[in-house]
Amino acid sequence: MTSTRSGSNYSIQSNGSGPGPGHSSHKSKGQECKQRGEEQMEDYRTSTNSQRLESIFKSLLESPEADITTIPIVISE
């Protein structure tokens, strides 16, 4: 923490921690984290969906009455 005085202006410069909780850049930081979390959650969802699909296909193909032409493929958002 350094403070400098020049004339009637008094300024304090903080080296390190940055603005407090009420500051606008702090809010945008929270938004950034939230968005990053949502993206990671989306990655998790899509990876588990593809793993689930993979296991369904494997079990269908490994069953004795498996016929590749009868497997329905449904793609939805």
C-alpha positions in Angstrom: 0.0 0.0 0.0 1.6 3.3 -1.1 0.2 6.7 -0.6 1.4 9.8 -2.4 0.5 13.4 -1.8 0.7 16.0 -4.5 -0.7 19.5 -3.8 -4.3 19.2 -2.5 -4.9 15.8 -4.2 -4.4 12.7 -2.0 -4.3 9.3 -3.7 -3.9 5.8 -2.3 -2.6 3.1 -4.6 -3.2 -0.5 -3.6 -0.8 -3.0 -5.1 -2.5 -6.4 -5.0 -6.0 -7.2 -4.0 -7.9 -5.0 -6.4 -11.4 -3.4 -5.9 -13.8 -4.4 -3.1 -17.1 -6.3 -3.4 -19.3 -3.4 -4.4 -17.1 -2.5 -7.4 -18.3 -3.0 -11.0 -15.3 -5.1 -12.1 -15.9 -7.4 -9.1 -19.4 -8.0 -10.4 -18.2 -8.8 -13.9 -15.7 -11.2 -12.4 -18.5 -13.1 -10.7 -20.4 -13.2 -14.0 -17.2 -14.6 -15.7 -16.9 -17.3 -13.1 -20.6 -18.2 -13.4 -20.3 -18.5 -17.2 -17.1 -20.6 -16.9 -19.0 -22.9 -14.5 -21.9 -23.2 -16.9 -19.6 -24.1 -19.8 -17.9 -26.8 -17.7 -21.3 -28.1 -16.7 -22.3 -28.3 -20.4 -19.0 -30.2 -21.2 -19.9 -32.6 -18.4 -23.4 -33.1 -19.7 -22.4 -33.7 -23.3 -19.6 -36.1 -22.2 -21.9 -38.1 -20.0 -24.6 -38.2 -22.8 -22.0 -39.5 -25.3 -20.8 -42.1 -22.7 -24.4 -43.2 -22.1 -25.0 -43.5 -25.8 -21.8 -45.5 -26.3 -22.8 -47.9 -23.6 -26.3 -48.3 -25.1 -24.8 -49.0 -28.5 -22.3 -51.5 -27.1 -25.1 -53.4 -25.2 -27.2 -53.4 -28.3 -24.4 -54.7 -30.5 -23.3 -57.3 -28.0 -26.8 -58.8 -27.6 -27.4 -62.0 -29.6 -30.3 -60.6 -31.5 -28.4 -57.4 -32.5 -29.1 -56.2 -36.0 -27.3 -52.9 -36.8 -30.1 -51.9 -39.2 -32.7 -51.8 -36.5 -31.0 -49.4 -34.1 -32.9 -46.1 -34.0 -30.8 -43.0 -33.9 -32.4 -39.9 -32.2 -30.5 -36.6 -32.2 -32.0 -33.9 -30.0 -30.8 -30.7 -28.4 
